[in-house]
Amino acid sequence: MSAVLDRAADFESRLRAQGSAYHIYHPFNRMLNEGRASPEQIRGWVANRYCYQIAIPIKDAAILSNCPDREARREWIQRILDHDGHGEDPGGIEAWTRLGLAVGLSRAEVEDQRHVLPSVRFAVDAYVNFARRAPWQEAMCSSLTELFAPKIHQERLSTWPQHYPWIEPIGLQYFRNRLTQARRDVEQGLRVTLDYFQGPAAEQRALDILKFKLDILWVMNDAMAQAYGVA
Ligand SMILES: O=C(O)c1cc(C(=O)O)c2c(n1)C(=O)C(=O)c1cc(C(=O)O)[nH]c1-2
């Protein structure tokens, strides 16, 4: 392998190693995926995560607004279409709302965000504000927690139907859609990151950005654990 490929492979493996701090290991998430959550805890999680879901296309639009590279924009814009929907596709936000209905929330209580905890909102705002202010390559890099997302979505698809038979299966469609969407997103995010962050200081910067994003997801779970308890 050439030195250039070696460097990229080594950098990518250090990015992937950060997955040990992913919220898949948070006690609140483990409770959800290991079948110990009550209907109230699941409803609390879905209602709070709605705040993250609606922020994602705003965050991606902020990245586009800072990005002078037309080719990069042509690819990145797909993320906004995925979440907002287009044509016949109602999109990810609507799929999340339907998850809310399937777990027993009303559309109104999902959409008016009455259950969203202050620290969840602050964490989500920190992500959107980072994307508004950072160079577009750094903001794209911060999406790389998605490297670890297919596994958490798959875990929900594999375990929730047995643990929570009261949830209508159609409600889990959001997770199914994300399996392919997240893999495609990651390809672009990684390409930009491996290309832009070169040299030890820049690589460390990318690792720090990824840690910042991992922390956002982690503290959202901390807030929900504090509000709804952990079994
Ligand atoms: O359910 C999850 O655990 C989870 C995590 C993440 C993530 O790692 O940021 C995303 C998603 N889901 C997700 O559904 C999603 O669309 C998404 C977009 C992004 C991003 O940073 O641009 N992260 C995530």
The ligand as an SDF file (V2000), in Angstrom:
LIG
                    3D

 24 26  0  0  0  0  0  0  0  0999 V2000
  -30.7600    7.0420   16.2530 O   0  0  0  0  0  0  0  0  0  0  0  0
  -29.5750    7.3180   16.3840 C   0  0  0  0  0  0  0  0  0  0  0  0
  -28.8780    6.8610   17.2890 O   0  0  0  0  0  0  0  0  0  0  0  0
  -29.0040    8.2640   15.4180 C   0  0  0  0  0  0  0  0  0  0  0  0
  -27.7510    8.8090   15.5950 C   0  0  0  0  0  0  0  0  0  0  0  0
  -27.2800    9.7410   14.6470 C   0  0  0  0  0  0  0  0  0  0  0  0
  -25.9040   10.1880   14.8420 C   0  0  0  0  0  0  0  0  0  0  0  0
  -25.0600    9.3500   15.1390 O   0  0  0  0  0  0  0  0  0  0  0  0
  -25.6270   11.3780   14.7340 O   0  0  0  0  0  0  0  0  0  0  0  0
  -28.1050   10.1230   13.5750 C   0  0  0  0  0  0  0  0  0  0  0  0
  -29.3330    9.4620   13.4540 C   0  0  0  0  0  0  0  0  0  0  0  0
  -29.7710    8.5670   14.3590 N   0  0  0  0  0  0  0  0  0  0  0  0
  -30.2010    9.7120   12.3650 C   0  0  0  0  0  0  0  0  0  0  0  0
  -31.2560    9.0750   12.2680 O   0  0  0  0  0  0  0  0  0  0  0  0
  -29.8720   10.6920   11.4120 C   0  0  0  0  0  0  0  0  0  0  0  0
  -30.6180   10.9160   10.4590 O   0  0  0  0  0  0  0  0  0  0  0  0
  -28.6640   11.3960   11.5650 C   0  0  0  0  0  0  0  0  0  0  0  0
  -28.1020   12.4480   10.8260 C   0  0  0  0  0  0  0  0  0  0  0  0
  -26.9630   12.8020   11.4920 C   0  0  0  0  0  0  0  0  0  0  0  0
  -26.0220   13.8860   11.2300 C   0  0  0  0  0  0  0  0  0  0  0  0
  -25.2120   14.1540   12.1130 O   0  0  0  0  0  0  0  0  0  0  0  0
  -26.1090   14.5090   10.1470 O   0  0  0  0  0  0  0  0  0  0  0  0
  -26.8110   11.9840   12.5700 N   0  0  0  0  0  0  0  0  0  0  0  0
  -27.8210   11.1150   12.6170 C   0  0  0  0  0  0  0  0  0  0  0  0
  1  2  2  0
  2  3  1  0
  2  4  1  0
  4  5  1  0
  4 12  2  0
  5  6  2  0
  6  7  1  0
  6 10  1  0
  7  8  2  0
  7  9  1  0
 10 11  2  0
 10 24  1  0
 11 12  1  0
 11 13  1  0
 13 14  2  0
 13 15  1  0
 15 16  2  0
 15 17  1  0
 17 18  1  0
 17 24  2  0
 18 19  2  0
 19 20  1  0
 19 23  1  0
 20 21  2  0
 20 22  1  0
 23 24  1  0
M  END
$$$$
